[in-house]
Amino acid sequence: MRAVLYVRVSTEEQAIEGYSISAQTSILREFAKAYEYDVIKVYQDAGISGKNISGRPALKELLSDARSKKFDIVLIWKLSRLSRSLLDLLEMVDIFNQNGISFQSFSEKFDTSTPIGKMLLQLLGSIAEFERNTIAENVKMGLNERFKQGNSKGSIPFGYKYNENKQAIIVPEQAEIIKKIFQRYVESRDGNCILEITRELNATGYKTRKNKQWNRTTIKDMLCNPFYAGYVRTGYHSHGWVLNNDASIIKGNHEPIIDEKTFNKISQIIKNSKRMNFTKNENNVAVFSQLLICPLCGGKMYAYSYMGNNYTNKKGELKQYLVCSYRCSNTNSGNNLCKGFQVSYKKIDDIIIDNINSYVNKKLYMTAAKRLKIKKVNTDDVLTLEQEIKRLKSLKEKYFVAFEQSNTEDLSPYIAKINQLHVQIQNLEKELSNVKLNDKFTEVNKLESLFSQISDFKTMFYNISLKSQKEIVRKIVTNIYLTKDKKIKSIKLTNSDVINSYT
């Protein structure tokens, strides 16, 4: 019997001799030898959790080979090696059963080819899943306890590392970079120097922990992170540190890099900074985002919004402008690819629509002229056919009258002529029907209705939802190229078929 072995260890289990890949393989080979199985392959996943199938390449290969019926039985050291999820386990067993394959576990001593083995499998699978949930809960409890004791629950930011006791300690050379960033930001006073800080770091040759260049978002997140002031937090999302319902901040056990007074001062600057306090307006869809091309570096331009200056409306209420613009994506990278280029929605959107409107209307009239020419040809054909059919029907009617009034015994000439005319009329009526069903002729008949619906693209465009505007634009436009003085240089369109779907 052709047998294969499946062995797996998680990262934590690799250090334990009994769990090792070599130990499992050795035991299973002896097991196969005792049953006189022919081991043809060993599938192994090293340093991988048994939580699910998706991250286990060897197991996925085994299941693929099972579907191809490349073996007869799968041997495992322990049920949990195959899966800790009951659902995944039963799914794998179903695949094995469908392809006439059994599997045996060395530790649990059962065979899935028997009814008792299948029942035992479900029972043990439930236990395996229970164990996994218990482990996950214990890990969560452990992390929460670490947080209560003032320790970080997970990864720690740039400037720190864990020692052998899992305590966060300062990395001196990285701490110097942190201090430079915070000091530079304090000196800016208005909080609008993050891009400059990013570029200075990259120009100096400083790298992130992953040896990459700095970007604007990373710098902002660092300035907002209280870990540098000696605090730990939980219940936050990354990028802007959005609070969950159970979010909290407590004094940490680690040494701060930035004093609390400096951190609080920076927090106040950030709070007062219009450009740092980004406000997302869900109703504001940037129609041309990612279609505009920066004239300075060729990068794509994305939507960007922030709260502008205060103003008093007609009711005497104090309001703030929402400043909306398109900004080059390379502006944030801090890699000096672009000095920074942006243009407001209000300034550019209408100009783009005017250009598209002119193009679409021009396309309409050019298409119309072509179709009207077709219409003339098709109309002449229809008229000619209709006149000929009318003439033949009149002639056929005359032969019927002559046939009825004839006194001769030989009526065959009349019958032959009537039949001939009948066939001719049928053929012409068929030809007329084909002409009228012609796609071009049908389009021509609908032309007037078409013009009345979208003869003005701009009017149509501004009377649909913002989401629909964005969808239509992406079917018509590929790229929009700007000049350095924020004017339209050219608009690259998609193929005419797509445009014709709106013309």
C-alpha positions in Angstrom: 0.0 0.0 0.0 1.4 3.4 -1.0 1.7 5.6 2.1 2.7 9.2 2.7 3.7 10.9 5.9 2.6 14.3 7.0 4.7 16.1 9.7 4.3 19.6 11.2 5.7 21.7 14.0 4.8 25.2 15.0 7.6 27.8 15.8 7.2 27.2 19.6 7.3 23.4 19.2 10.5 23.3 17.2 12.6 23.6 20.3 11.0 20.5 21.9 12.7 17.3 20.8 9.5 15.1 20.9 7.8 17.5 18.5 10.6 17.9 16.0 10.2 17.1 12.3 12.9 14.4 12.5 11.4 12.8 15.5 7.9 12.6 13.9 9.4 11.3 10.7 11.4 8.6 12.4 8.4 7.3 14.4 6.1 7.3 11.4 8.6 5.4 9.2 8.8 2.7 11.9 5.1 2.7 12.1 4.7 2.2 8.3 7.3 -0.6 8.4 5.3 -2.5 11.0 2.2 -2.3 8.8 4.3 -3.1 5.7 3.4 0.2 4.0 5.5 1.6 1.2 6.4 5.2 2.2 6.7 7.1 -1.1 6.8 10.7 0.1 7.1 12.9 3.3 5.2 16.2 3.4 6.5 18.6 6.0 5.4 22.1 7.3 8.1 23.4 9.6 7.4 26.4 11.9 3.8 26.7 10.9 0.7 26.8 13.1 -2.1 24.2 12.8 -4.8 26.8 13.0 -5.8 26.6 9.3 -4.9 25.2 6.0 -4.2 28.4 4.0 -0.7 29.0 5.3 0.6 25.4 5.0 2.1 24.7 1.6 3.0 21.1 2.2 -0.5 20.2 3.4 -2.0 21.9 0.4 0.3 19.9 -1.8 -0.8 16.7 0.0 -4.5 17.5 -0.6 -3.8 18.2 -4.3 -2.0 14.9 -4.6 -4.9 13.1 -2.8 -7.3 14.4 -5.4 -5.0 12.9 -8.0 -5.0 9.6 -6.1 -1.2 9.4 -5.9 -1.3 7.4 -2.6 -3.5 5.1 -0.6 -3.0 6.2 3.1 -1.8 9.2 5.1 0.1 8.6 8.3 0.3 11.2 11.0 2.0 11.3 14.4 -0.9 13.0 16.1 -4.3 14.3 15.1 -3.3 17.9 15.9 -0.5 17.7 13.4 -3.1 17.5 10.6 -5.4 20.2 11.9 -6.5 21.9 15.1 -9.8 22.9 13.4 -12.6 20.4 13.4 -14.1 21.9 10.3 -10.8 21.7 8.4 -10.2 18.2 9.7 -13.6 16.9 8.5 -13.1 18.6 5.2 -9.8 16.8 4.7 -11.3 13.5 5.7 -14.0 14.0 3.2 -11.4 14.6 0.4 -9.6 11.4 1.5 -12.8 9.4 1.5 -13.9 10.7 -1.9 -10.6 9.4 -3.4 -10.4 6.1 -1.6 -7.7 7.2 0.8 -7.5 6.4 4.6 -5.3 8.0 7.2 -4.0 6.6 10.5 -2.7 8.4 13.6 0.2 6.9 15.5 -0.7 8.5 18.8 -4.5 8.1 18.8 -4.4 4.6 17.2 -7.4 4.7 14.9 -8.2 4.1 11.2 -10.7 6.3 9.3 -11.6 3.4 7.0 -13.8 2.0 9.8 -17.1 3.4 11.3 -15.5 3.4 14.8 -12.5 5.3 13.4 -14.7 8.0 11.9 -16.7 8.4 15.1 -13.5 8.7 17.1 -12.1 11.1 14.6 -15.0 13.6 15.2 -14.6 13.2 19.0 -10.9 13.9 18.9 -11.4 16.7 16.4 -13.7 18.4 18.9 -11.1 18.0 21.6 -8.3 19.4 19.3 -10.4 22.5 18.5 -11.2 23.0 22.2 -7.5 22.8 23.0 -6.7 25.5 20.3 -9.4 27.8 21.7 -8.1 27.3 25.2 -4.5 28.1 24.0 -5.8 31.3 22.2 -7.7 32.4 25.3 -4.6 31.8 27.5 -2.4 33.8 25.2 -4.9 36.7 25.2 -5.1 36.6 29.0 -1.3 36.6 29.1 -1.1 39.7 26.9 -3.7 41.5 28.9 -1.8 40.8 32.1 1.4 42.1 30.5 -0.4 45.3 29.6 -1.8 45.7 33.2 1.8 45.4 34.4 2.9 48.2 32.1 4.4 46.1 29.3 3.7 46.3 25.6 1.2 43.6 24.4 2.9 43.0 21.1 5.5 44.6 18.7 7.3 47.7 19.9 8.1 50.9 17.9 11.3 52.0 16.3 13.8 53.0 18.9 13.2 50.0 21.2 13.8 46.2 21.2 13.0 43.4 23.6 15.7 41.9 25.8 15.9 38.3 26.9 13.3 39.0 29.6 10.8 40.4 27.1 11.4 43.9 28.5 11.5 46.9 26.1 14.9 48.5 26.1 16.2 51.5 24.2 18.3 51.1 21.0 20.7 54.1 21.4 21.3 54.8 17.7 17.6 54.6 16.9 16.7 56.8 19.9 18.9 59.5 18.5 16.8 59.6 15.3 13.6 59.7 17.4 14.9 62.7 19.4 15.8 64.5 16.1 12.3 64.0 14.7 10.6 65.2 17.9 12.9 68.2 18.3 12.6 69.2 14.7 8.8 69.1 15.0 8.7 71.2 18.1 10.9 73.8 16.4 8.4 74.1 13.5 5.7 75.5 15.8 2.9 75.2 13.2 3.1 71.5 12.7 3.4 71.6 8.9 7.0 70.3 8.6 6.5 66.5 8.5 7.4 66.3 4.8 10.5 68.3 5.4 11.5 66.0 8.3 10.9 63.0 6.1 13.1 64.3 3.3 15.9 65.3 5.8 16.0 61.8 7.2 16.2 60.2 3.8 18.8 62.7 2.6 21.0 62.0 5.7 20.8 58.3 4.9 18.8 57.2 8.0 16.7 54.1 7.5 13.7 52.5 9.1 14.0 49.3 11.1 13.3 47.4 7.9 16.1 49.3 6.1 13.6 51.3 4.0 13.2 55.0 3.4 11.0 57.1 5.7 7.6 58.4 4.6 5.2 61.0 5.9 2.7 58.6 7.5 5.4 56.8 9.5 6.7 60.1 10.9 3.2 61.3 11.9 2.4 58.0 13.6 5.7 58.2 15.6 4.8 61.7 16.8 1.4 60.5 18.0 2.7 57.4 19.8 2.8 57.8 23.6 5.2 54.8 23.9 8.1 57.3 23.4 6.9 59.2 26.5 6.8 56.1 28.6 3.2 54.9 28.1 1.7 51.8 26.6 -1.7 51.6 25.0 -4.1 49.0 23.8 -7.3 49.0 21.7 -6.0 51.2 18.8 -6.0 50.8 15.1 -2.8 51.8 13.2 -2.4 55.0 11.2 -3.9 57.7 13.3 -4.4 55.5 16.3 -8.2 55.3 16.3 -9.7 54.3 19.6 -11.7 51.1 20.1 -14.4 51.0 22.8 -12.0 49.2 25.2 -8.9 51.3 24.4 -6.7 52.5 27.2 -3.3 54.1 28.0 -1.3 53.4 31.2 2.2 54.2 32.4 4.7 51.7 31.1 7.7 50.0 32.6 10.0 51.0 29.8 12.4 54.0 29.8 11.0 56.9 27.8 13.0 58.5 24.9 11.0 61.7 24.9 10.0 63.6 28.1 6.3 63.9 28.8 6.3 67.7 28.6 7.7 67.6 25.0 5.3 64.9 24.0 2.3 66.9 25.3 3.5 70.0 23.6 3.7 68.1 20.3 0.2 66.6 20.9 -1.1 70.2 21.2 0.6 71.3 18.0 -0.8 68.3 16.1 -4.3 69.0 17.5 -4.1 72.6 16.3 -2.5 71.7 12.9 -5.1 71.9 10.1 -3.0 69.7 7.8 -2.4 67.1 10.5 -6.0 66.8 11.4 -7.3 65.1 8.3 -11.1 65.0 8.0 -12.6 62.4 5.8 -15.9 63.3 4.2 -17.7 60.1 3.1 -19.9 62.1 0.7 -16.9 63.6 -1.0 -15.9 61.4 -3.9 -12.8 62.6 -5.7 -13.9 61.8 -9.2 -10.5 62.1 -10.9 -8.3 60.6 -8.1 -5.5 58.4 -9.6 -6.2 59.6 -13.1 -4.4 62.9 -12.8 -0.6 62.8 -13.6 1.8 65.0 -11.8 3.7 67.4 -14.2 6.8 67.4 -12.0 7.5 63.7 -11.6 4.9 61.7 -13.5 3.4 60.2 -10.3 -0.3 59.6 -9.9 -2.3 62.2 -7.9 -4.6 61.2 -5.1 -7.4 62.9 -3.2 -6.4 64.9 -0.1 -8.5 66.8 2.4 -8.0 68.9 5.5 -9.8 71.6 7.4 -9.0 75.1 6.2 -9.5 78.6 7.8 -12.5 79.5 9.9 -15.2 81.7 8.5 -18.6 83.1 9.5 -21.6 82.1 7.4 -24.7 84.2 6.7 -26.3 83.0 9.9 -23.4 84.2 12.0 -22.2 80.7 12.7 -18.4 79.9 12.8 -17.5 77.3 10.2 -14.4 75.8 8.7 -13.6 75.2 5.0 -12.9 71.7 4.0 -10.0 72.0 1.6 -10.1 69.3 -1.0 -7.3 68.8 -3.6 -5.4 66.3 -5.6 -1.8 65.7 -4.5 1.1 63.8 -6.1 1.6 60.5 -4.4 5.3 61.0 -4.4 4.9 64.0 -2.1 4.4 61.8 0.9 7.3 59.4 0.2 10.0 61.8 1.3 12.4 60.3 -1.3 12.8 63.6 -3.2 11.2 62.2 -6.3 8.8 65.2 -6.3 8.9 68.6 -4.7 5.2 68.5 -4.2 2.4 69.3 -6.6 -1.3 69.7 -5.8 -4.4 71.3 -7.4 -7.9 71.9 -5.9 -10.9 69.9 -7.0 -12.8 73.2 -7.7 -10.1 74.5 -10.0 -9.6 71.4 -12.1 -12.8 69.3 -12.1 -14.9 71.6 -14.2 -12.1 72.2 -16.7 -11.7 68.4 -17.2 -15.5 67.9 -17.6 -15.6 70.8 -20.2 -12.9 69.0 -22.2 -14.7 65.7 -22.1 -18.0 67.3 -22.9 -16.5 68.9 -26.0 -15.0 65.6 -27.1 -18.1 63.6 -26.5 -20.4 66.1 -28.3 -17.9 66.2 -31.2 -17.9 62.4 -31.3 -21.7 62.5 -31.3 -22.0 64.7 -34.3 -19.2 62.9 -36.3 -21.0 59.6 -35.6 -24.4 61.2 -36.5 -23.1 62.4 -39.9 -21.8 58.9 -40.6 -25.1 57.3 -39.6 -27.2 59.8 -41.5 -25.3 58.8 -44.7 -26.1 55.1 -43.9 -29.7 56.2 -43.3 -30.0 57.7 -46.7 -28.7 54.5 -48.4 -30.9 52.3 -46.3 -34.0 54.5 -46.8 -33.6 54.4 -50.5 -33.3 50.6 -50.4 -36.5 50.3 -48.3 -38.4 52.7 -50.6 -37.3 50.8 -53.8 -38.3 47.4 -52.3 -41.6 48.6 -51.0 -42.5 50.1 -54.5 -41.5 46.9 -56.3 -43.6 44.8 -53.9 -46.5 47.1 -54.4 -46.2 46.8 -58.2 -45.9 43.0 -58.1 -48.9 42.6 -55.8 -51.0 44.8 -58.2 -49.8 42.7 -61.2 -50.7 39.5 -59.3 -54.2 40.9 -58.5 -54.7 41.6 -62.3 -53.8 38.0 -63.1 -56.2 36.7 -60.5 -59.0 38.8 -62.2 -58.0 37.5 -65.6 -57.9 34.0 -64.3 -61.4 34.2 -62.9 -62.8 35.8 -66.1 -61.1 33.6 -68.6 -63.2 31.4 -70.9 -60.4 29.2 -72.1 -59.9 25.6 -70.9 -56.1 25.9 -70.5 -55.6 28.0 -67.3 -52.1 26.8 -66.7 -50.4 30.1 -68.0 -52.4 32.1 -65.4 -51.5 29.7 -62.6 -47.8 29.7 -63.5 -47.7 33.5 -63.6 -49.5 33.9 -60.3 -47.2 31.4 -58.6 -44.1 33.2 -60.1 -45.4 36.6 -58.8 -46.1 35.0 -55.4 -42.5 33.7 -55.1 -41.1 37.1 -56.2 -43.2 39.0 -53.6 -42.1 36.6 -50.8 -38.4 37.1 -51.7 -38.7 40.8 -51.8 -40.6 40.9 -48.5 -37.9 38.8 -46.9 -35.2 41.2 -48.3 -37.1 44.2 -47.0 -37.4 42.6 -43.5 -33.6 42.0 -43.5 -32.9 45.6 -44.4 -35.2 46.9 -41.6 -33.6 44.6 -39.1 -30.1 45.7 -40.0 -28.3 47.0 -36.8 -27.2 50.2 -38.5 -30.7 51.0 -39.7 -32.1 50.3 -36.2 -29.4 52.7 -34.7 -30.3 55.4 -37.2 -34.0 55.2 -36.2 -32.9 55.7 -32.5 -30.5 58.5 -33.3 -33.0 61.3 -32.5 -33.8 59.8 -29.1 -30.1 59.4 -28.5 -29.4 63.0 -29.1 -32.2 64.2 -26.8 -30.9 62.0 -24.0 -27.2 62.9 -23.9 -26.5 65.7 -26.4 -25.0 67.6 -23.5 -22.6 65.3 -21.6 -21.9 68.0 -18.9 -25.5 68.3 -18.0 -26.0 64.6 -17.8 -22.8 64.2 -15.7 -23.7 66.7 -13.0 -27.2 65.1 -12.6 -26.0 61.7 -11.6 -24.5 60.5 -8.2 -20.8 61.1 -7.4 -20.3 57.3 -7.4 -21.7 57.1 -10.9 -19.6 60.0 -12.1 -16.5 58.2 -10.9 -17.5 55.0 -12.7 -18.3 56.8 -16.0 -15.0 58.7 -15.9 -13.0 55.6 -15.5 -14.7 54.1 -18.6 -13.8 57.1 -20.7 -10.5 58.4 -19.3 -7.2 56.6 -18.8 -4.9 59.5 -17.7 -5.2 63.3 -17.4 -1.9 65.2 -17.9 -1.4 68.6 -16.3 0.9 71.5 -17.0 3.1 73.1 -14.2 0.7 76.1 -14.1 -2.2 73.7 -13.3 -3.9 73.6 -16.7 -4.9 70.6 -18.8 -2.2 69.5 -21.1 -4.0 66.4 -22.5 -6.6 63.8 -21.6 -5.8 60.2 -22.7 -9.0 58.4 -23.5 -9.9 54.7 -23.6 -10.8 53.1 -27.0 -13.7 54.5 -29.0 -15.9 51.5 -28.3 -16.1 52.4 -24.6 -16.7 56.1 -25.5 -19.4 55.0 -28.0 -21.3 53.3 -25.2 -22.0 56.8 -23.9 -22.5 58.4 -27.4 
